[in-house]
Amino acid sequence: EKEKVLELSTAEGNDLFHSYCKKEHRTYVEIFEDFSSCMPPLEYIAEMIPMLKPREFSISSSPTAHGRNCLHLTAALVQYLTPNQRMI
């Protein structure tokens, strides 16, 4: 595992990193499961993960449609195959 992590972190391993993480849309949890010996402190992980940008509006929670005292949530389950045929 250590050799693979080091390889992914080099300039030469940039294409491999892109294919493994970005192209396959791996989550942080999946990466830590694949590299279980990698255990950074929680504070480091919290700093590494980008902040989610707030959504300022949503069709499903419009106060003009349902009033200010009503909240409607919209969720969707999306499944697809990555370029390497991994189901997400």
N, C-alpha and C positions, 0 to 999 in steps of 0.2 A: 504493500500500500504506500509506504513512504516514497519509494522510487517513482510510483505513478503520480503522486501529488507533486513531487519535485519536478517531474517532467511537465505536468500541466501548468506549472507556475513559471516556466521559462519562456523566453521569446520564441524559441524553436517549437515549443509545445502549444503555441497560440492556436493553430488550426485544430489540434486535438482537443484543446479546451473548448473552443467554439463548437465543435461537433458534439462533445460529451455533454456540455452544460446548456449552451444556448440553443443549438439546433434541436436538441431533444427536449427542451423545456423542462429540465430537471428542477425539482424544488430543492430548497436547502435541506429538508429532511431526507430526501432521496440521496443527496450527495453524502450526508453524514452517515446514512445507512451503508452506502457503498464503501466509505472509508471510515469504518467504525473505530479505528485506532486514533483518528483525529478528533481531539476533544478540546477545542478552544474554550476559554472562559465565556460565560454567557454575556458578559459586558462587551466582549469583542464582537460576538455575533450580533448583538443589538446595534452596535455602531456600524457594522458591515452592511446590514440589510437596509435598503433605502426606505424612507418614510413613504407611506401611501399618500397619494394626493387626494384631498377631499373632493367629493362630487357635490357640486353646488345645487344641482337640481336633478330630478328624476321624474319621468312621466308617471310612475306608479305612486308617487307621494305628493302629487300636486294639491295644494290647499284649495285651489279654485274648483277642483272636481269633487272633493270629499270633505272639505272643511278643515279647519286647523286642529281639531281634536281627534283626527283619524289618521292612522299611519298604515300605508300599504307597502308591503315588501315584494319585490320581484326577484326571482332567482332562476337560474338556468343551469342545467347540468350539460356540459359539453364534453363529448368524447371524440377523439380523433387519433389517427396513427401518425407518429412522427416520421421523418424521412427514413429512419432506421427501423421502421415497423414496430415501434414501441407504443402501446396503447396508453393514452392519457385521458 
